[in-house]
Amino acid sequence: MSPRDFFKIVIKVLALLVIVNGIVPAIANVFPWFGSEMSSGLILLGLVLLFSALVYIMLVYSDTIVSFFGLDKGFDSEKFDFSKMEKSYILELGAVIIGLSLVFNSLPTLLYDVFAYFRSEVQNYSALEPLYNNEYFLYQNIISIIVGIALISARKLVTKLFD
């Protein structure tokens, strides 16, 4: 694998990371903001579109990005030896790692949020304990786990899409 191919793969994995860590949480933020303030929701929607444009540029113009920054220049060897690893395998491995990190980072918080939600529904309300009002985090963690599981299960499709 040449340095150019390696950095193209790295840029595509970073684009997948931008989708998972940038676009998915922002989309979870858009819906509650439209209920309260329209201008804030529109700004957030604009940020989602900006992230989407960034991902599009990273996927479609990865070769141009490598050339512009000169990422393939200055190496002692013209080939990286990854024991005959293919590009698709590296992309698939990146998708699995990102999916697992989404699931494992969101699962403990989701379990606590579900516990806190049910506790707030069952307990007698008093002035000392506030009601559970973090439904946004509950929804965001549910979405993150669903996206993580989908990314793991559809890793071959993601690899074909990004390759």
Backbone as JSON Lines, residues from 0, in Angstrom:
{"i":0,"aa":"M","n":[0.85,-1.16,0.0],"ca":[0.0,0.0,0.0],"c":[0.91,1.23,0.0]}
{"i":1,"aa":"S","n":[0.59,2.16,-0.85],"ca":[1.39,3.38,-0.94],"c":[0.97,4.37,0.15]}
{"i":2,"aa":"P","n":[1.83,5.33,0.48],"ca":[1.46,6.34,1.47],"c":[0.2,7.12,1.06]}
{"i":3,"aa":"R","n":[0.04,7.35,-0.24],"ca":[-1.13,8.06,-0.75],"c":[-2.42,7.29,-0.43]}
{"i":4,"aa":"D","n":[-2.39,5.98,-0.68],"ca":[-3.56,5.15,-0.38],"c":[-3.83,5.1,1.12]}
{"i":5,"aa":"F","n":[-2.77,5.02,1.91],"ca":[-2.94,4.98,3.36],"c":[-3.62,6.25,3.87]}
{"i":6,"aa":"F","n":[-3.16,7.4,3.42],"ca":[-3.74,8.65,3.9],"c":[-5.15,8.88,3.36]}
{"i":7,"aa":"K","n":[-5.45,8.35,2.19],"ca":[-6.83,8.41,1.69],"c":[-7.75,7.6,2.6]}
{"i":8,"aa":"I","n":[-7.28,6.46,3.05],"ca":[-8.07,5.63,3.97],"c":[-8.25,6.35,5.31]}
{"i":9,"aa":"V","n":[-7.18,6.97,5.81],"ca":[-7.26,7.69,7.08],"c":[-8.28,8.82,6.97]}
{"i":10,"aa":"I","n":[-8.29,9.55,5.87],"ca":[-9.25,10.64,5.68],"c":[-10.68,10.1,5.64]}
{"i":11,"aa":"K","n":[-10.87,8.96,5.02],"ca":[-12.22,8.38,4.96],"c":[-12.68,7.87,6.32]}
{"i":12,"aa":"V","n":[-11.77,7.3,7.11],"ca":[-12.13,6.88,8.46],"c":[-12.45,8.11,9.32]}
{"i":13,"aa":"L","n":[-11.7,9.18,9.14],"ca":[-12.0,10.42,9.86],"c":[-13.36,10.99,9.44]}
{"i":14,"aa":"A","n":[-13.73,10.83,8.18],"ca":[-15.05,11.27,7.73],"c":[-16.14,10.46,8.44]}
{"i":15,"aa":"L","n":[-15.92,9.18,8.59],"ca":[-16.87,8.33,9.33],"c":[-16.96,8.78,10.78]}
{"i":16,"aa":"L","n":[-15.83,9.16,11.36],"ca":[-15.82,9.64,12.73],"c":[-16.56,10.97,12.86]}
{"i":17,"aa":"V","n":[-16.44,11.84,11.86],"ca":[-17.19,13.1,11.87],"c":[-18.68,12.83,11.78]}
{"i":18,"aa":"I","n":[-19.07,11.84,11.0],"ca":[-20.49,11.49,10.91],"c":[-21.0,11.03,12.27]}
{"i":19,"aa":"V","n":[-20.25,10.15,12.91],"ca":[-20.69,9.55,14.16],"c":[-20.64,10.53,15.32]}
{"i":20,"aa":"N","n":[-19.57,11.31,15.44],"ca":[-19.41,12.2,16.58],"c":[-19.89,13.63,16.32]}
{"i":21,"aa":"G","n":[-20.15,13.99,15.08],"ca":[-20.58,15.34,14.77],"c":[-22.01,15.43,14.32]}
{"i":22,"aa":"I","n":[-22.36,14.66,13.34],"ca":[-23.68,14.79,12.72],"c":[-24.77,14.12,13.56]}
{"i":23,"aa":"V","n":[-24.53,12.91,14.04],"ca":[-25.57,12.19,14.79],"c":[-25.98,12.93,16.07]}
{"i":24,"aa":"P","n":[-25.04,13.4,16.92],"ca":[-25.47,14.16,18.09],"c":[-26.14,15.49,17.72]}
{"i":25,"aa":"A","n":[-25.68,16.12,16.66],"ca":[-26.3,17.39,16.26],"c":[-27.74,17.17,15.78]}
{"i":26,"aa":"I","n":[-27.99,16.08,15.09],"ca":[-29.35,15.78,14.65],"c":[-30.24,15.52,15.87]}
{"i":27,"aa":"A","n":[-29.69,14.85,16.89],"ca":[-30.46,14.63,18.11],"c":[-30.77,15.95,18.81]}
{"i":28,"aa":"N","n":[-29.94,16.97,18.61],"ca":[-30.15,18.29,19.19],"c":[-31.17,19.13,18.44]}
{"i":29,"aa":"V","n":[-31.34,18.88,17.16],"ca":[-32.18,19.74,16.33],"c":[-33.63,19.72,16.78]}
{"i":30,"aa":"F","n":[-34.18,18.57,17.07],"ca":[-35.61,18.46,17.35],"c":[-36.06,19.21,18.6]}
{"i":31,"aa":"P","n":[-35.36,19.09,19.75],"ca":[-35.82,19.86,20.91],"c":[-35.71,21.38,20.71]}
{"i":32,"aa":"W","n":[-34.74,21.84,19.92],"ca":[-34.55,23.28,19.75],"c":[-35.63,23.89,18.88]}
{"i":33,"aa":"F","n":[-36.19,23.12,17.97],"ca":[-37.25,23.67,17.13],"c":[-38.51,23.92,17.94]}
{"i":34,"aa":"G","n":[-38.67,23.22,19.07],"ca":[-39.84,23.44,19.9],"c":[-39.76,24.72,20.7]}
{"i":35,"aa":"S","n":[-38.54,25.18,21.02],"ca":[-38.41,26.35,21.87],"c":[-38.01,27.61,21.1]}
{"i":36,"aa":"E","n":[-36.91,27.54,20.4],"ca":[-36.42,28.71,19.67],"c":[-36.13,28.32,18.24]}
{"i":37,"aa":"M","n":[-36.8,28.95,17.33],"ca":[-36.63,28.61,15.91],"c":[-35.26,29.01,15.39]}
{"i":38,"aa":"S","n":[-34.74,30.17,15.82],"ca":[-33.44,30.63,15.3],"c":[-32.32,29.7,15.73]}
{"i":39,"aa":"S","n":[-32.35,29.22,16.98],"ca":[-31.31,28.29,17.43],"c":[-31.38,26.97,16.68]}
{"i":40,"aa":"G","n":[-32.58,26.51,16.41],"ca":[-32.74,25.29,15.63],"c":[-32.21,25.44,14.22]}
{"i":41,"aa":"L","n":[-32.43,26.61,13.63],"ca":[-31.92,26.85,12.27],"c":[-30.4,26.93,12.25]}
{"i":42,"aa":"I","n":[-29.82,27.53,13.29],"ca":[-28.35,27.58,13.37],"c":[-27.8,26.17,13.5]}
{"i":43,"aa":"L","n":[-28.42,25.36,14.33],"ca":[-27.97,23.97,14.5],"c":[-28.15,23.17,13.21]}
{"i":44,"aa":"L","n":[-29.24,23.41,12.51],"ca":[-29.46,22.75,11.23],"c":[-28.39,23.17,10.22]}
{"i":45,"aa":"G","n":[-28.0,24.44,10.26],"ca":[-26.91,24.91,9.41],"c":[-25.6,24.22,9.73]}
{"i":46,"aa":"L","n":[-25.34,23.98,11.02],"ca":[-24.13,23.26,11.42],"c":[-24.16,21.81,10.94]}
{"i":47,"aa":"V","n":[-25.33,21.19,10.97],"ca":[-25.46,19.82,10.45],"c":[-25.13,19.81,8.96]}
{"i":48,"aa":"L","n":[-25.63,20.8,8.23],"ca":[-25.34,20.88,6.8],"c":[-23.85,21.14,6.56]}
{"i":49,"aa":"L","n":[-23.22,21.95,7.41],"ca":[-21.79,22.21,7.29],"c":[-20.98,20.95,7.54]}
{"i":50,"aa":"F","n":[-21.34,20.18,8.58],"ca":[-20.67,18.91,8.83],"c":[-20.88,17.95,7.65]}
{"i":51,"aa":"S","n":[-22.08,17.94,7.1],"ca":[-22.36,17.06,5.96],"c":[-21.51,17.44,4.76]}
{"i":52,"aa":"A","n":[-21.34,18.74,4.53],"ca":[-20.48,19.19,3.43],"c":[-19.03,18.79,3.68]}
{"i":53,"aa":"L","n":[-18.58,18.89,4.93],"ca":[-17.22,18.48,5.27],"c":[-17.02,16.99,5.0]}
{"i":54,"aa":"V","n":[-17.99,16.18,5.39],"ca":[-17.9,14.73,5.14],"c":[-17.88,14.45,3.65]}
{"i":55,"aa":"Y","n":[-18.72,15.14,2.89],"ca":[-18.75,14.96,1.43],"c":[-17.39,15.3,0.82]}
{"i":56,"aa":"I","n":[-16.8,16.39,1.24],"ca":[-15.48,16.79,0.72],"c":[-14.43,15.75,1.1]}
{"i":57,"aa":"M","n":[-14.49,15.26,2.34],"ca":[-13.5,14.27,2.77],"c":[-13.64,12.96,2.01]}
{"i":58,"aa":"L","n":[-14.85,12.59,1.64],"ca":[-15.05,11.32,0.93],"c":[-14.75,11.44,-0.56]}
{"i":59,"aa":"V","n":[-15.23,12.48,-1.18],"ca":[-15.1,12.6,-2.63],"c":[-13.73,13.12,-3.05]}
{"i":60,"aa":"Y","n":[-13.2,14.07,-2.29],"ca":[-11.95,14.71,-2.68],"c":[-10.78,14.3,-1.79]}
{"i":61,"aa":"S","n":[-10.75,13.07,-1.31],"ca":[-9.66,12.63,-0.44],"c":[-8.32,12.65,-1.17]}
{"i":62,"aa":"D","n":[-8.33,12.33,-2.45],"ca":[-7.09,12.36,-3.23],"c":[-6.56,13.79,-3.34]}
{"i":63,"aa":"T","n":[-7.44,14.74,-3.54],"ca":[-7.05,16.15,-3.63],"c":[-6.53,16.65,-2.28]}
{"i":64,"aa":"I","n":[-7.13,16.22,-1.19],"ca":[-6.69,16.62,0.15],"c":[-5.28,16.11,0.41]}
{"i":65,"aa":"V","n":[-5.02,14.86,0.04],"ca":[-3.68,14.29,0.22],"c":[-2.66,15.07,-0.6]}
{"i":66,"aa":"S","n":[-3.0,15.43,-1.82],"ca":[-2.08,16.2,-2.67],"c":[-1.87,17.61,-2.13]}
{"i":67,"aa":"F","n":[-2.95,18.26,-1.68],"ca":[-2.86,19.64,-1.21],"c":[-1.97,19.76,0.02]}
{"i":68,"aa":"F","n":[-2.11,18.85,0.96],"ca":[-1.31,18.9,2.18],"c":[0.03,18.18,2.03]}
{"i":69,"aa":"G","n":[0.26,17.49,0.92],"ca":[1.51,16.79,0.69],"c":[1.74,15.65,1.67]}
{"i":70,"aa":"L","n":[0.68,14.95,2.0],"ca":[0.79,13.89,2.99],"c":[1.58,12.69,2.49]}
{"i":71,"aa":"D","n":[1.69,12.54,1.19],"ca":[2.39,11.39,0.63],"c":[3.85,11.68,0.31]}
{"i":72,"aa":"K","n":[4.34,12.83,0.7],"ca":[5.72,13.23,0.39],"c":[6.62,13.02,1.61]}
{"i":73,"aa":"G","n":[7.89,12.77,1.34],"ca":[8.9,12.71,2.39],"c":[9.03,11.38,3.11]}
{"i":74,"aa":"F","n":[8.56,10.31,2.54],"ca":[8.71,9.0,3.16],"c":[9.91,8.29,2.55]}
{"i":75,"aa":"D","n":[10.59,7.48,3.35],"ca":[11.76,6.75,2.88],"c":[11.37,5.69,1.86]}
{"i":76,"aa":"S","n":[10.21,5.12,2.04],"ca":[9.76,4.03,1.19],"c":[8.52,4.46,0.42]}
{"i":77,"aa":"E","n":[8.35,3.92,-0.75],"ca":[7.17,4.19,-1.56],"c":[6.01,3.26,-1.21]}
{"i":78,"aa":"K","n":[6.26,2.28,-0.37],"ca":[5.24,1.31,0.03],"c":[5.22,1.19,1.54]}
{"i":79,"aa":"F","n":[4.01,1.12,2.08],"ca":[3.82,0.76,3.48],"c":[3.52,-0.72,3.49]}
{"i":80,"aa":"D","n":[4.22,-1.46,4.34],"ca":[3.99,-2.89,4.41],"c":[3.09,-3.2,5.59]}
{"i":81,"aa":"F","n":[1.86,-3.51,5.32],"ca":[0.9,-3.91,6.35],"c":[0.58,-5.38,6.2]}
{"i":82,"aa":"S","n":[1.54,-6.18,5.81],"ca":[1.38,-7.62,5.63],"c":[0.25,-7.93,4.65]}
{"i":83,"aa":"K","n":[0.26,-7.25,3.55],"ca":[-0.7,-7.46,2.45],"c":[-2.14,-7.13,2.86]}
{"i":84,"aa":"M","n":[-2.31,-6.16,3.77],"ca":[-3.65,-5.74,4.15],"c":[-4.28,-4.93,3.04]}
{"i":85,"aa":"E","n":[-5.54,-5.15,2.81],"ca":[-6.24,-4.41,1.76],"c":[-6.88,-3.17,2.35]}
{"i":86,"aa":"K","n":[-7.2,-2.21,1.47],"ca":[-7.85,-0.98,1.92],"c":[-9.2,-1.26,2.56]}
{"i":87,"aa":"S","n":[-9.93,-2.18,1.98],"ca":[-11.27,-2.47,2.5],"c":[-11.21,-3.04,3.93]}
{"i":88,"aa":"Y","n":[-10.17,-3.81,4.21],"ca":[-10.03,-4.37,5.56],"c":[-9.79,-3.28,6.59]}
{"i":89,"aa":"I","n":[-8.97,-2.3,6.24],"ca":[-8.67,-1.2,7.17],"c":[-9.92,-0.35,7.39]}
{"i":90,"aa":"L","n":[-10.68,-0.08,6.33],"ca":[-11.93,0.67,6.48],"c":[-12.94,-0.1,7.32]}
{"i":91,"aa":"E","n":[-13.02,-1.39,7.1],"ca":[-13.94,-2.23,7.88],"c":[-13.54,-2.25,9.35]}
{"i":92,"aa":"L","n":[-12.26,-2.36,9.62],"ca":[-11.76,-2.34,10.99],"c":[-12.05,-0.99,11.65]}
{"i":93,"aa":"G","n":[-11.88,0.09,10.92],"ca":[-12.19,1.43,11.46],"c":[-13.67,1.57,11.79]}
{"i":94,"aa":"A","n":[-14.54,1.04,10.94],"ca":[-15.98,1.1,11.19],"c":[-16.35,0.31,12.43]}
{"i":95,"aa":"V","n":[-15.75,-0.86,12.61],"ca":[-16.04,-1.69,13.79],"c":[-15.55,-1.0,15.06]}
{"i":96,"aa":"I","n":[-14.37,-0.42,15.02],"ca":[-13.83,0.25,16.21],"c":[-14.68,1.46,16.58]}
{"i":97,"aa":"I","n":[-15.09,2.23,15.61],"ca":[-15.95,3.39,15.89],"c":[-17.31,2.94,16.42]}
{"i":98,"aa":"G","n":[-17.88,1.89,15.83],"ca":[-19.16,1.38,16.31],"c":[-19.07,0.86,17.73]}
{"i":99,"aa":"L","n":[-18.01,0.11,18.04],"ca":[-17.84,-0.39,19.41],"c":[-17.63,0.74,20.4]}
{"i":100,"aa":"S","n":[-16.89,1.76,20.01],"ca":[-16.69,2.88,20.94],"c":[-18.0,3.62,21.18]}
{"i":101,"aa":"L","n":[-18.84,3.73,20.17],"ca":[-20.16,4.36,20.36],"c":[-20.99,3.56,21.35]}
{"i":102,"aa":"V","n":[-21.04,2.26,21.17],"ca":[-21.86,1.43,22.05],"c":[-21.31,1.45,23.47]}
{"i":103,"aa":"F","n":[-20.01,1.24,23.63],"ca":[-19.44,1.14,24.97],"c":[-19.39,2.48,25.7]}
{"i":104,"aa":"N","n":[-19.31,3.59,24.97],"ca":[-19.33,4.9,25.63],"c":[-20.74,5.32,26.02]}
{"i":105,"aa":"S","n":[-21.75,4.87,25.3],"ca":[-23.12,5.3,25.55],"c":[-23.89,4.37,26.47]}
{"i":106,"aa":"L","n":[-23.51,3.12,26.55],"ca":[-24.29,2.15,27.32],"c":[-24.38,2.46,28.81]}
{"i":107,"aa":"P","n":[-23.27,2.77,29.51],"ca":[-23.41,3.07,30.94],"c":[-24.28,4.3,31.21]}
{"i":108,"aa":"T","n":[-24.12,5.33,30.41],"ca":[-24.93,6.53,30.57],"c":[-26.39,6.25,30.28]}
{"i":109,"aa":"L","n":[-26.66,5.44,29.27],"ca":[-28.04,5.08,28.95],"c":[-28.68,4.32,30.11]}
{"i":110,"aa":"L","n":[-27.96,3.38,30.69],"ca":[-28.5,2.62,31.81],"c":[-28.81,3.53,33.0]}
{"i":111,"aa":"Y","n":[-27.92,4.47,33.28],"ca":[-28.19,5.4,34.37],"c":[-29.38,6.31,34.04]}
{"i":112,"aa":"D","n":[-29.46,6.8,32.82],"ca":[-30.57,7.67,32.43],"c":[-31.91,6.95,32.5]}
{"i":113,"aa":"V","n":[-31.94,5.68,32.09],"ca":[-33.18,4.9,32.18],"c":[-33.56,4.71,33.65]}
{"i":114,"aa":"F","n":[-32.58,4.41,34.49],"ca":[-32.84,4.27,35.92],"c":[-33.37,5.58,36.51]}
{"i":115,"aa":"A","n":[-32.73,6.69,36.18],"ca":[-33.15,7.99,36.72],"c":[-34.53,8.37,36.2]}
{"i":116,"aa":"Y","n":[-34.83,8.05,34.96],"ca":[-36.15,8.36,34.41],"c":[-37.24,7.58,35.14]}
{"i":117,"aa":"F","n":[-37.04,6.27,35.32],"ca":[-38.05,5.48,36.01],"c":[-38.15,5.85,37.49]}
{"i":118,"aa":"R","n":[-37.04,6.2,38.09],"ca":[-37.08,6.63,39.49],"c":[-37.88,7.92,39.63]}
{"i":119,"aa":"S","n":[-37.7,8.85,38.68],"ca":[-38.45,10.11,38.76],"c":[-39.93,9.9,38.49]}
{"i":120,"aa":"E","n":[-40.29,8.88,37.74],"ca":[-41.7,8.59,37.48],"c":[-42.37,7.92,38.66]}
{"i":121,"aa":"V","n":[-41.62,7.16,39.46],"ca":[-42.2,6.37,40.53],"c":[-42.19,7.1,41.87]}
{"i":122,"aa":"Q","n":[-41.14,7.86,42.13],"ca":[-40.99,8.45,43.46],"c":[-42.0,9.55,43.73]}
{"i":123,"aa":"N","n":[-42.18,9.82,45.01],"ca":[-42.99,10.96,45.42],"c":[-42.17,12.21,45.2]}
{"i":124,"aa":"Y","n":[-42.75,13.19,44.59],"ca":[-42.01,14.4,44.26],"c":[-41.89,15.28,45.5]}
{"i":125,"aa":"S","n":[-40.7,15.78,45.7],"ca":[-40.48,16.7,46.8],"c":[-39.67,17.88,46.28]}
{"i":126,"aa":"A","n":[-39.56,18.88,47.09],"ca":[-38.82,20.07,46.69],"c":[-37.32,19.81,46.68]}
{"i":127,"aa":"L","n":[-36.87,18.78,47.39],"ca":[-35.45,18.5,47.49],"c":[-34.9,17.8,46.26]}
{"i":128,"aa":"E","n":[-35.69,16.95,45.64],"ca":[-35.21,16.2,44.48],"c":[-35.91,16.69,43.23]}
{"i":129,"aa":"P","n":[-35.17,17.18,42.26],"ca":[-35.82,17.65,41.03],"c":[-36.3,16.49,40.18]}
{"i":130,"aa":"L","n":[-37.25,16.78,39.34],"ca":[-37.73,15.78,38.39],"c":[-36.65,15.48,37.36]}
{"i":131,"aa":"Y","n":[-36.73,14.33,36.75],"ca":[-35.79,13.96,35.7],"c":[-36.1,14.81,34.47]}
{"i":132,"aa":"N","n":[-35.16,15.59,34.03],"ca":[-35.4,16.45,32.88],"c":[-34.31,16.35,31.82]}
{"i":133,"aa":"N","n":[-33.6,15.24,31.8],"ca":[-32.53,15.05,30.83],"c":[-32.94,14.05,29.75]}
{"i":134,"aa":"E","n":[-34.14,14.19,29.25],"ca":[-34.6,13.26,28.21],"c":[-33.76,13.38,26.95]}
{"i":135,"aa":"Y","n":[-33.16,14.55,26.71],"ca":[-32.29,14.71,25.56],"c":[-31.14,13.71,25.6]}
{"i":136,"aa":"F","n":[-30.49,13.57,26.78],"ca":[-29.38,12.64,26.91],"c":[-29.84,11.2,26.75]}
{"i":137,"aa":"L","n":[-31.03,10.92,27.21],"ca":[-31.59,9.59,27.04],"c":[-31.74,9.27,25.55]}
{"i":138,"aa":"Y","n":[-32.32,10.2,24.81],"ca":[-32.5,9.99,23.37],"c":[-31.17,9.94,22.63]}
{"i":139,"aa":"Q","n":[-30.24,10.8,23.02],"ca":[-28.94,10.81,22.35],"c":[-28.21,9.49,22.56]}
{"i":140,"aa":"N","n":[-28.26,8.94,23.76],"ca":[-27.59,7.67,24.02],"c":[-28.27,6.52,23.29]}
{"i":141,"aa":"I","n":[-29.58,6.54,23.21],"ca":[-30.29,5.52,22.44],"c":[-29.89,5.58,20.97]}
{"i":142,"aa":"I","n":[-29.85,6.8,20.42],"ca":[-29.46,6.97,19.02],"c":[-28.02,6.53,18.81]}
{"i":143,"aa":"S","n":[-27.13,6.87,19.73],"ca":[-25.72,6.48,19.61],"c":[-25.55,4.96,19.61]}
{"i":144,"aa":"I","n":[-26.28,4.28,20.47],"ca":[-26.18,2.82,20.52],"c":[-26.75,2.2,19.26]}
{"i":145,"aa":"I","n":[-27.86,2.73,18.77],"ca":[-28.44,2.21,17.52],"c":[-27.48,2.43,16.36]}
{"i":146,"aa":"V","n":[-26.89,3.62,16.27],"ca":[-25.93,3.89,15.19],"c":[-24.7,3.0,15.33]}
{"i":147,"aa":"G","n":[-24.21,2.79,16.55],"ca":[-23.05,1.93,16.76],"c":[-23.32,0.49,16.34]}
{"i":148,"aa":"I","n":[-24.48,-0.03,16.72],"ca":[-24.83,-1.41,16.34],"c":[-25.03,-1.5,14.83]}
{"i":149,"aa":"A","n":[-25.66,-0.49,14.25],"ca":[-25.85,-0.48,12.8],"c":[-24.51,-0.4,12.07]}
{"i":150,"aa":"L","n":[-23.58,0.38,12.61],"ca":[-22.27,0.51,11.99],"c":[-21.5,-0.81,12.06]}
{"i":151,"aa":"I","n":[-21.61,-1.51,13.16],"ca":[-20.94,-2.81,13.28],"c":[-21.57,-3.83,12.35]}
{"i":152,"aa":"S","n":[-22.9,-3.87,12.31],"ca":[-23.56,-4.89,11.49],"c":[-23.48,-4.59,10.0]}
{"i":153,"aa":"A","n":[-23.39,-3.33,9.63],"ca":[-23.33,-2.96,8.21],"c":[-21.93,-2.51,7.8]}
{"i":154,"aa":"R","n":[-20.91,-3.08,8.44],"ca":[-19.54,-2.64,8.17],"c":[-19.11,-2.9,6.73]}
{"i":155,"aa":"K","n":[-19.57,-3.98,6.15],"ca":[-19.2,-4.27,4.76],"c":[-19.86,-3.28,3.8]}
{"i":156,"aa":"L","n":[-21.1,-2.91,4.08],"ca":[-21.8,-1.91,3.27],"c":[-21.13,-0.54,3.41]}
{"i":157,"aa":"V","n":[-20.74,-0.19,4.63],"ca":[-20.03,1.08,4.87],"c":[-18.7,1.08,4.13]}
{"i":158,"aa":"T","n":[-18.01,-0.05,4.16],"ca":[-16.73,-0.16,3.46],"c":[-16.92,0.01,1.96]}
{"i":159,"aa":"K","n":[-17.94,-0.59,1.39],"ca":[-18.19,-0.42,-0.04],"c":[-18.59,1.01,-0.37]}
{"i":160,"aa":"L","n":[-19.34,1.64,0.53],"ca":[-19.78,3.02,0.31],"c":[-18.61,3.99,0.37]}
{"i":161,"aa":"F","n":[-17.67,3.77,1.29],"ca":[-16.56,4.69,1.47],"c":[-15.36,4.36,0.58]}
{"i":162,"aa":"D","n":[-15.32,3.2,0.01],"ca":[-14.17,2.8,-0.81],"c":[-14.36,3.19,-2.21]}
